[in-house]
Amino acid sequence: MRRWLKAAVAQTIFGSHLDAFLLRNSAVVVTFHRVLDAEEPDGLTISVALFETYCRFFKRHFNVVPLAELVDKLEHGGTLNRELAITFDDGYLDNFEHAAPVLERLGLPATFFIVSQWIGSDVVPWWDRQQGVRYPWMTWDHVRSLHERGFAIGAHTRTHVDLGAVTDIQAREEIVGGRCELEARLGAPIELFAYPYGRLANLADSNRRLIRDAGFKCCCSCYGGLVEGSTDPFHLRRVPITSGYPSPLQFGFEVALGRSVQLA
């Protein structure tokens, strides 16, 4: 379906409040990576203006809640009603510089999943290296500031390892070690976890059990899909916001019609 037609259908769905019917008894968790005005935006980057447009769309059409509140509702069998939780992965500096001020201005909660060994480092992940770019990471002062300002901090392993490819000792070091490093730096419990890469094949069943046993309350993927009342918090789906969604209306169209799942 052409983009303009999808946008028109989405406008009808959300303008007529049909979304309340289509998304009844469900919730959405969205994921961002970078929010900045890059010269050559890629699949992980959206502009500051577009990010604010998304946030205003979320606020207008969803019940934006902290991720922990959604997880608590799932744990206790509560009824879902178009909740939406905003999350970020990795710990890029632009999350602090550009995303957080927009969220605060609009009064929206969010969770920042942090790769603990990358904070304050010069690490260039392979996907940025392939593009010939380098984007700085937050420092621990930035992460602490987000925490003190009421944003949630979650774990995203120590080095962004593929938990579908490693098990046993290495997996434990990445999962438990990342949590311990965050807790030591923040002086607060870390109970939310998102596994790197986020596709079905990127998490072994044994490592999902390890995440649960480590004391986390959820395990987030990143391959799309809605959250339903029967969802296991350790199989929590997230919809990545990428260049594949040129606008919030395109996102709304795919989500409302259950088409946001991306194959692993």
N, C-alpha and C positions, 0 to 999 in steps of 0.2 A: 504494500500500500504506500502511495506517495506521501512524503512528509507533510505536505500541506493538507492532505485529506486526513491524516492521522491527527494533526493539530486541530482540524475542524471538529472531528469526532470527539477528541478530548475536551475541547471547549464546550461541546454540548453535554458531555458526561458530567463535568465539574460545574458548569454553569447552571445545570438543571438539578444538581445535587443527586444525580443518578449514582455517583460514586458511593454515596451512603448505602445504597443497596448492593452494588457490586463488591464493595470492600467490607461488608458487614461481617462481624465475627472474625476479623483479621487485623493484622498490623504489618508495618513495613519497617525494616532497618536499612538505612542507606549508608554508603561508604564513600568518602572522599579521600584523595591522596594529597594533591597539591592545589592551592588556591593562589594564583598569581597571574600577572599579565605577561606571559611569556611571548617571545617573538615568534616562536614556532610551537604552538600548543600541541601536546600529544595526548594519548589516551588517558594519562594519569592527571592531566592538568586542566583546570577550568579557570576562566578569568574571575577577578574579584566581583565585577558587575554581575556576571552570570551566577556566581555563587549566591549573591544577595537576592537575585531573582528567584533562585531555588528556595532559599530560606523563606521568602515572603509567600511563595506558593505553598510550602509545607505548613506555614502558620495559618494560612487561609483555609486549607482544605483537610488538614489532619490535626489530630491531637498530639502535639509534639511533647514527648516525655523523655526523661532520662532512661538510658538503656537498662539500668538496674531496676527501675520501676516496672518496665515491661517484663523483665526476667522474673521479678517477684510475682507478678500477676500470673505468669505461666506456671510457676512453682505451686501456686495456691489455687489453680483452676479458675481464675477470674475470667469474666467475659471481656473479650477484646472489642474495641470500638474505634477502628481506624487510628490506633496509636502509630506514631512514627518516631523512631530514635535515630539521631544523627551521630555518625561515627567517622573517625579519621584513622588512617593507618600510617605507620612508620615513624613519624616524628619530624617531618620537614619544618623548617623555620617559618615558612610562610603560613603554616597553621596558626602560629602564635601572632605573627605580624598582621595577617590579613583576615583570616577566618574568625578568630576569636573576637575581634572588635565588632564584626557584623553580628555574630551570635549574641553578644552582650547588648548591642543596640536594639535588637529585636526581642530580647528576653528569652532566647532559646537555649536549652541544655544540649550538651554534646559529650561524647566520650572520645578520648584520644588514646589509641593503642600504640604503645611505644616499643620500638626495638632498643632494648636497654644499652647494648654495646655501641650503638651508633650515635647516641646523644653526646654532643660536644666533640665529635670525632670528625676526621676528614675522609671517612669511608665514602666511596662512590659505588653504589650498587650496580650490578651488571646491566640492568635495564637502562640506567642513565649512561653508563659507560658506552653501551652500544650506540646511543644517540649522540655521543660526544659532548655531553653536558654534565654539569655538576651543580646540584642544589644543596645549600647548607642545611644542617640539622639544627634543631633546637639545642640549647644548653640545658643543664640541670636546673639552672635558675629559671629558665622559661617554663620548664615542666612544673616546677614547684609553684610558680606564679599561676599557671592554669589551675592547678589543684586548689590553691588558696582562694581563687576567684570562683570556685564552685563547680568547675568542670570535672568530670570523672576521668581518671587515668586507668587504662587497662594494659595488660601485657600482650606482647606480640613476639615473644621469644627474645633471646639475647642477640642473635646475629641474622635473623630472618631465614632460618634454615627450613628446608622442605621436610616437614614432618611426615610426609608420605614415603620418604626415602631413608630416614634414620630412625632407629629405635633404641631401646635399652638405655645405656649410660648417656650417650650423646643427647638423646631426646630428653631425658630427665634434666640434664644440665641446661638445656635450652628453655624448657618449660618452667621448672622449679627455680633455676638460677635467675631467669629473667624476672620472675616475681620477687625473689628475695632482693635483687638489686633495686628494683623500683620501691619496695617497701623500706629499704634502708635509706634511700635518698629522700623519700617523702615522709617517712614516719607515720605511715597510714597503711591499712590493709588494701591489697590489690585483689579483687575478686572477679574481674571480667577478663576474658581471654579471647583473642582472635588469632587463628592460625595463619601463617604466611601463605601467600599465593591464593588460598581460599577456595580452590576447586576440589571436586570430590576426591581426586586422586592424591591430594596434597596432605592427607591426614590418615595415618594408619589407625585401625580400630584400637590397637594396644595403646597408642598415644592419646586417643580420646579418653580412654580409661585413666591414663596417667594424669591428664588434665583434671578430670573429676576428682581423683584421689588427692591431687595437690591442693584441693580446697577452693578451686574456682567455682563460680556459680553458673557459668555459661561457656560455650565454645562457639564462636561465630565463624561462619564460612564467608564466601564472597562470590557466589555464582548465581545470585538472583533468587527470586521467589518470595512469596508471601509467608508471613508467620501466622499460623492458625492456633486456635485455643488448645489443641492437642499437641502442639510442638514441644519436643524435648528441648530444654534450654541448651543442651550440649549438641544439638543439631540445629542451631539457630542460623537461618538464612539471612544474607544481606544482599542488597541490590547495589552494585558499584555504579556510581555516577561518573560516566566517561563521555568522551566525544561521540559515542554511539547514541547519546541522548542530546540532540542539539538544543533542546529547550525543556523546561519543566513540563510543558504540555505533552511532549513526546514521552517523557518519563511517565506521566500520569496515564497516558493511553496504554502503554505496555503493562504497567502495574495493574490498572483497573481490569484489564482483559486477561490477566494472568499470563502475560507473554514475556516476563522479565527474566526468566531462567536462561542462563547461558551454559551451554554444554561444556563439560570439562574435557 
